[in-house]
Structures are given as structure tokens and as C-alpha cells.
């Protein structure tokens, strides 16, 4: 039996739901707006998208999205479609066109969101997925257990290479595990990529020689393909252990080519995720969206954070993190590491650990570390102590009784 690709959608339509589903299936496979002579029953049976499931959820009086021709009632459904793998082969770029192409703008659609994606095993054979994932990240960072305590260089832009390196020095001296560039800091004239990497890696390498542990720094190499390859090679030549790319900026082919070239972990930032996800009536859930980037080679994937500064709910954040940790294929787990960030402090450690049941993650805080009244080292220690308490099941205020850094942090977090 032929392998099939399955995608599940939330659909809202002012048309008959079955007819709308048939239009979507045809648009995304063999059909067009009129029946053609060579669109034979045999061809449609072989290559047409199949409606696997159509469940009516409710009816409403107003459309979620603007429509050209208003209807009296709009039906909301769960729609599952499938396609034969022969339509496109195990190709991620063409998969995107198939499951998330023209269907969003069809006139029959007043709301559509991708909820789930199930891919056949041929995709696992075609795409290696993360080269490092959790195990490789732990090996390179020297953090065998617990979360990687991380931070982001701030201000996001404005610091020159020397100032950036000095901030890195303070963080390393304070005991940090992981440091990343901000997504806005790439190769501007005030802080050129090459100069920044050379200055920062001098500090990282000196500390590693002294302490026997090399802090992982994710340098933002986002750019065109040749730039990203050259920047990766510079980081590697200077002893760096991680690079970072903004997924929605470089695109799927950009990540695929970076993964083919890279011999360092790829820290994948999802900046722009809101325009794909924030409307409940349009776009993507994280679970299907992240699968494509994981297959393409992302080792770390941002999932926001609990009690974050953005609009995402805690339930959505945890669902995203669980998706990143879940195997994509039973025979090929392809583990990636979720990255929690956005307004984080140690206060989120207990809830994060309780909900996720795992410390295989990067937990990054900016002000939650830098703002400690005792300085950066105390901020890092307090954050780590919060995680020690969370993993032991000890309330933070109890742990703080014997840990001065945490006790002070609880007054300003």
C-alpha cells in the first residue's frame, strides 16, 4: 500500500462543509475550478487528495475572516486530508505547498488552521533531522543533567564587539551555561559578525582553558546561503560550538542548506511565529509546524516560556515543548531541545518542570539574571538554585532559606 501524508485542519466555511472539503482536496492535488477531460476517475483515484475525516463542530453566524460573499451560517469542522507520497516525494519544500498552499485563500474558506501532521517514514529516510539534539548539546556544553541555564546578550543591538565580549566574560565568570545573540543582532556595521565572533571566542576560549569547560554561544549567522556557510566556518574555526538562525527569515531551503553544511548545532529561532499562529482562525498550531523544521535540521527550537511577555498561553507553551521532545518517528526519535525564553526568571522553573516532566531544555533569562542585586554571578546561581528546588520538588521559599542568592532573587523576580 502506498504511503500517505495526513494533515488535519480546523475549517470554517459558509458553504456546504462536504463541498468545501472537496474543493480544498482538489485545489491541493489534481483538481481545478472546472473539470478537465484528462482529470479521469483513474487519475483522481491515484493522485487526488482524499477526505479521511470531516466532523462538524458547531455553526456560527459570522465569519472569522473576511469573505467576498456573506453566508447565513458558517460551519466549523475538523477536516483530515491525505495525499499519496507519489504526488511530491519526500520533499519538505513541496510538502509545504501541498498542505499549506493555496487552500488558505479559497473563497469557500472563512477560517483554516493546520492542527496536525503525520508524515510517512520516507521523510525520515530523506531528511536526517537534528545532527546534535539533546545529547550533542549536553556533550558540547558540558551540562550532563538539569537545564542549560542561558541568557541573551542585551541590549539586542547597540553594543560593539568589545562591549559584547565583556558581557560574555561577566556571564562566563558568573557560571552561565549558554549564551545567544539576539535575533536582531547579526552583521550590522556597529557590531560586525566577524569582529564579534573573534572577540567573544577569545573570551570563551580563555575561560575554557582556565576552567576546563567551554560555554556554548549561539552566534546569529542569519543571512543568505553563502554568508551563512562562511559565518558557520568562522565560528567553527575559532572553536565555537553553536550557531543560530532565524527560521522565518532564512526559509526552509535556507535551513536545509545550512544543515547540510554545518558541523555545529543549529539554534533555531522562531521570530515571526505570531503572524503564523496568533489568529485562532488562520495559520498553524506549533505541533505540525515544528515537525518540518525539525526534519530540516533544527537542534534547538524556541517555544516561548511560562508567564511570558507575549500573548501565548502557558498551555500552548507546554504543548509546544512536549512536541519538540516527542519522537517524530518510532524508529528514529530525532530529539531536539526546547528553548524557554521571554520574560523568564526562576519563578517559572517549578511550573515548567512540573508540566514538562523533563529538564532537557534551555532556560534563558535576561533581566532575571542581570537584575539580581548581587550581580550576574548571583543571578545565575539563583536561577540554578530555583531549578534545583524544582527538580527536587522543594518549594522555592523553602530552598531559599539555605541559599542566599535565591532568597535575594525572590524579592525582585
Buried (B, 14 or more C-beta within 10 A) or exposed (E): EEBBBBBBBBBBBBBEBEEBBBBBBBBBBBBEEEEEEEBEEEEBEEBBBBBBEBEEEEEBEEBBBEBEEEBEEBBBBBBBBBBBBEBBEBBBBEBBEBBBEEBBEBEBBBBBBBBBBBBBBEBBEEBBBBBBBBEBBBEBBBBEEBBBBBBBBBEEEEBBBEBBBBBBBBBBBBBBBBBBBBBBBBBEEEBBBBBBBBBBBBBBBEBBEEEEEBBBBBBBBBBEEEBBBBBBBBBBEBEBBBBBBBBBBBEBEBBBBBBEBBEBBBBBBBBEBEEBBEEEBBBBBBBBBBBBBBBBBBBBBBBBBBBBEEEBEBEBBBBBBBBBBBEBBEEBBBBBBBBBBBBBBBBBBBBBBEBBEBBBBBBBBBBBBBBBEEBBBBBBBBBBBBBBBBBEEEEBEEBBEEBBBBBBBBEEB
